[in-house]
Amino acid sequence: MPSERFHFPEWTNRLTRLLPIIGGAAGLYAVTILALGASPETTDVGYAPQQPVPFSHKLHAGQLKLDCRYCHTTVEEAAHAAIPPTQTCNNCHNPADANGSVATVSVHPNSEKLLPVFESQASGAPIKWERVHDLPDYACFNHSAHVTRGVSCVSCHGRVDQMEVVQQVEPLSMAWCLDCHREPAPHLRPLDRIAQLDWVPEEASEVIGARVQEELGLNPSTNCSTCHR
């Protein structure tokens, strides 16, 4: 007696009609992921988006010598470097009132360039700053873990005190991070020099960094789980 043939269920006929749609959607998804992963916002050294307020780090951090931590207040305590709230800007740039007078000492209280700041203060809505350095969500980076162990702002962000418009100066790739973890000494400096962007060491950076590494007992991990949790 011949064996019975297997018959696919009727619903599989409908599935085959959907295969072109599923294949097209999968292809579009792959192209989108690749485009986002290779976009200037995530990979390109030199990425320098225009900001809603033309804030000059060259003026504030360079000429006026404002400490990075005056605006980015959480770098020593948290994973993320806080973006300053509007009130931080208005500590110096308090706007004039409706009559054009200023109650306290203020810098450029009538500047058109600062209108987004003044509008933010009046409405309570935050300024929509454009992010410059953006790591993938699957990579965990902790600012405080680095800043409190001798890694200067310069190591990752470059000489922002010389930038009119902040730009990405390092690739922020996994290989770039691992190079530093494997040989940290050249990238370390005394903790009291972390935010001094124009600091020039009196000895070779490797010598100073090796001393800092020994004093703090640093042995950076290269285990995958350090950054991918």
C-alpha positions in Angstrom: 0.0 0.0 0.0 1.6 3.3 -1.0 2.5 5.7 1.8 0.4 8.8 2.2 1.9 12.0 0.9 2.4 14.9 3.2 0.3 17.9 2.4 1.2 21.4 3.7 -1.6 23.2 5.4 -3.6 25.6 3.3 -2.3 28.7 5.3 1.2 28.1 3.8 -0.2 29.2 0.4 -1.0 32.6 1.9 2.4 32.7 3.5 4.2 32.3 0.1 2.4 35.4 -1.2 3.8 37.4 1.7 7.4 36.3 1.2 8.3 39.1 -1.2 6.9 41.7 1.3 8.8 40.1 4.1 12.0 39.9 2.0 11.7 43.6 1.0 11.1 44.7 4.6 14.1 42.7 5.8 16.3 44.3 3.1 15.0 47.8 3.9 15.7 47.1 7.6 19.3 46.0 6.9 19.9 49.1 4.7 18.5 51.4 7.3 20.6 49.9 10.1 23.8 50.1 7.9 23.0 53.7 7.0 22.5 54.7 10.6 25.6 52.8 11.8 27.7 54.5 9.2 26.2 58.0 9.5 28.4 61.0 10.4 26.6 61.2 13.7 28.1 57.9 14.8 31.4 57.4 13.0 32.9 60.4 11.3 35.7 62.3 12.8 35.0 65.9 12.1 31.3 65.8 12.6 30.3 69.2 13.9 26.5 69.9 13.9 25.2 73.5 14.1 23.7 74.2 17.5 20.5 76.3 18.2 22.8 78.7 20.1 26.2 79.6 18.6 28.1 78.7 21.8 31.8 79.1 21.4 33.9 76.8 23.5 37.0 78.7 22.2 35.6 81.8 24.0 34.2 80.3 27.2 36.7 77.4 27.9 39.6 79.0 26.0 39.7 82.8 26.6 37.6 82.9 29.7 39.0 79.7 31.2 35.7 78.4 32.4 36.2 74.9 33.9 34.5 72.2 31.9 32.7 71.1 35.1 31.0 74.5 35.5 28.6 73.4 32.7 29.0 69.7 32.7 28.4 69.2 36.4 28.0 65.5 36.6 31.2 64.2 34.8 32.8 63.2 38.1 29.7 61.6 39.6 27.6 60.0 36.9 27.9 58.0 33.7 26.7 60.9 31.5 28.1 64.4 31.3 25.2 66.7 32.0 24.1 69.3 29.4 23.8 72.6 31.3 20.3 73.8 32.0 19.2 77.2 30.8 19.8 78.7 34.2 23.5 78.0 33.9 23.7 80.1 30.8 21.7 82.8 32.5 24.1 83.0 35.4 26.0 85.2 33.0 23.5 86.1 30.3 20.5 87.1 32.3 18.1 88.8 29.8 16.8 92.3 30.0 13.2 92.9 31.1 10.5 94.4 28.9 11.8 97.9 29.4 15.4 96.8 28.4 16.8 97.1 31.8 18.9 94.5 33.7 18.5 94.0 37.4 21.9 92.5 37.8 25.2 92.5 36.0 24.7 90.6 32.8 26.7 89.8 29.6 25.0 90.6 26.3 21.4 90.7 27.8 20.0 91.9 24.4 21.9 89.7 22.1 19.8 88.1 19.3 22.1 85.1 19.3 20.9 84.4 22.8 17.2 84.5 22.0 16.8 80.7 22.3 18.3 81.0 25.8 15.9 83.8 26.8 12.9 82.0 25.3 13.9 78.8 27.1 14.0 80.7 30.4 10.6 82.3 29.7 8.8 79.1 28.6 10.6 76.5 30.7 11.2 74.4 27.6 14.8 73.1 27.4 17.1 74.2 24.6 17.4 71.4 21.9 21.1 71.0 21.7 22.5 68.7 19.0 24.5 65.8 20.3 28.0 65.6 18.9 29.4 62.4 20.5 27.0 59.6 20.3 28.0 56.0 21.2 25.7 53.1 20.2 23.2 52.1 22.8 24.8 48.7 23.2 28.1 50.3 24.5 28.2 51.4 28.1 30.5 54.4 28.8 30.8 55.9 32.2 32.3 59.4 32.3 32.9 59.4 36.1 34.8 56.1 35.9 37.3 57.7 33.5 37.5 61.3 34.8 38.2 60.1 38.4 41.0 57.9 37.1 43.1 60.4 35.3 41.6 60.4 31.8 41.3 64.0 30.7 38.5 65.5 28.7 41.2 66.1 26.0 41.7 62.4 25.5 38.2 61.9 24.0 37.0 65.4 23.0 40.2 67.0 22.0 41.1 70.7 22.5 37.5 72.0 22.8 39.0 75.2 24.2 40.2 75.9 20.7 36.9 75.1 18.9 34.3 77.7 17.9 32.0 74.7 17.0 32.7 71.5 18.8 33.5 68.6 16.6 34.2 64.9 17.0 38.0 64.4 16.9 38.3 60.7 17.7 36.6 57.7 16.0 35.1 56.4 19.3 35.4 52.9 17.9 35.8 49.7 19.9 39.4 49.3 18.7 40.2 52.9 19.7 38.8 52.2 23.2 40.6 49.0 23.6 43.9 50.6 22.6 43.6 52.9 25.6 42.5 50.1 27.9 45.5 48.0 26.9 48.0 50.8 27.2 46.5 53.5 29.5 49.6 55.3 30.6 50.0 57.8 27.7 46.4 58.9 28.3 46.6 59.5 32.0 47.4 62.7 34.0 47.2 63.9 37.6 43.6 64.3 38.8 44.0 68.0 39.4 44.9 68.5 35.7 41.9 66.6 34.2 40.0 69.7 33.1 43.1 71.9 32.3 42.9 71.4 28.6 46.0 73.4 27.7 48.2 71.6 30.3 51.7 70.7 29.0 53.4 68.0 31.1 57.0 68.7 32.3 57.9 65.0 31.7 57.0 62.6 29.0 53.2 61.8 29.2 54.0 58.0 29.4 56.1 58.6 32.5 53.5 60.7 34.2 50.7 58.4 33.2 52.6 55.3 34.4 53.0 57.0 37.8 49.3 57.9 37.9 48.4 54.3 37.0 50.6 52.9 39.8 49.3 55.4 42.4 45.6 54.7 41.6 46.2 50.9 41.0 44.7 51.0 37.6 44.3 47.9 35.5 41.6 48.6 32.9 39.6 45.6 31.9 39.3 44.4 28.2 36.6 42.0 29.0 33.6 42.3 26.7 31.2 42.7 29.6 32.9 45.9 30.7 31.2 47.9 28.0 28.6 45.4 26.7 26.3 44.6 29.6 
